[in-house]
């Protein structure tokens, strides 16, 4: 087995340990992500991280929306570079799956931010008041994204 260690640039983010193992699908064991050997390892790691992002974002969105008396529409995950999330007028939410690589409180902030758009589809004072209600002290998480969020895009899992 080959041990790979991928650290984010300048250790701004927690390290992600990947271990190539004789298996078909990626899975987490302890703090290590086990991935299949060869070219299949990258896509398997990405698929695992996408599923992990969905598993964390869906309950966060449901819980935040319930506090506002709303229900989110469909939740989709993409690999966007220009935004961490969005909310449509129909209430569908979209997130970058790479948020799963960020600290949990940052993921929670982005979920709350997009859920607040279910009530206010703008960035008015009322909108920010809703975000504060859902995630008190949210400015630290927003600053984290502004300062360190680009590092989430440094991981490449596909051989394009």
N, C-alpha and C positions, 0 to 999 in steps of 0.2 A: 504494500500500500504506500502511496505517496502522500505526504502531509504538505498541504499548501496553506500558507497563512497570508491572508489578504488584509492589510491594514489600510485604513483611510489615510489620506494625505495628512502629514504632520500630526497624526493621532488626534485629529479633531473629533473623531467619532470612535465609538467602541470598535475593537477589531472583530472581524468575522472569521472564524476558523472554518475551513473547508477541508474535508478529508475524502480523498478518492477511495471508494470501496467497491467491492464486487456486488453491485445491486443495480436494479433497473430504474428505481425512482429515488429521488432525494428524500431524506428524512433527517430529523433533528434527534441527536442523542446527546443529552447533557447540553453543553454549550457549543457543540460541534455540528455543523451541517454536513452530513454524509452525502456524497454525490457519486453517480456512476462514472466509470472511467471514460476517457476519450472525449470526443466531440459532444457526446450526449450529456456530459456533466454540466456544462453551462446552461443549456435550456432547462435541464431538470432543476438546477438551483433556482433559476428565475421562476419556474412554475411553482416551486415550493414557496418562494418568497411572495409571489402573487397571492397564493392561497392563504398564507399567513396574514397578509395585509387585509384581505377580505374578512378573515375570521376576527380580526381586531376591529376593523372599521365598522362592520355592520352593527354589532351591539352598541358601539359608541354612538353611532348616528341614531339608532332607535332610542337609546336612553336620553340623549340630548333633545331629540325631537319630542319625546314624551313630556319633558319638562316644559316645553313651549306649547304643548297641546297640538302638536302637528305629527304628521306621519310622512317619512321620506318616501320618495318614489323609488325607482330603480337605482341601484348603486353599481357603477361600473369602474373598472380600474384600467388605466392606460399608462404608457411610459412617456409622459409629457415632459417637455423641457421648459415650457413657458409659464406653467402654473401648477400649483400643488393640488388644487381642487377647483370645482365649479359647481354651480347649481342652476338648473334650468327653471324657466317659469312654470313648468309642469311639476317641479319638485324632484326631478331626477338629480342625483349627485354623482359626480365624477371625481376620482382621486388618482394621483400618481401612486402606483404600487410601491415606488421607492421610499415612500414615507415609513414603511415598515422597518427601514434601516435607521431611522431617526429615533431619538429617545421617545419613550412612550408618551410623555407629556406633550411633546411636539405633535405627535399623531393625534392626540386628544384635542389639542387646540385647533388643528386644521379641520377635524370632524365637526367641532363646535362652530367654527367659522362658517362652514358651508351650511350647516343646519340652521344657523341664524338667518341665512338667506331664504329659508322657507317662510319666514315672517317678513323680512325686509330685504328685497332684492336690490340692495344698494349698499353703500358704505356710509350711511348717515349716522348721526349721533345715536339715534335709536338702535341702529344695527349694532354699533360697538357696545352699547349698553346691554344688549342681549348676549353678546359674546362674553362680556364681563360677568353676567349672571351665570353663564354656563361654565366658564373657566376663569375664575378670579385670578388676576395677575398674569393674564395672557401675553402681555408685552414681551416678557422674557422668552417665550416660545417663538413669537414672531421674530424677535431679534436673532434667535438661534438659526432660524431658517434663512434669514437675510445674510448672516455671517458665515454659516457652515453648510447651508443646504446644497450648494453647488457640488459639494463633495459626494453627495448621494448619487450623482450621475457618473462618477468615475469608475464605478463597477460596470464591466461589460460581461454579459453572460452568453452572448451569441457570437458565432464566427461569421459575421456578415461580410 
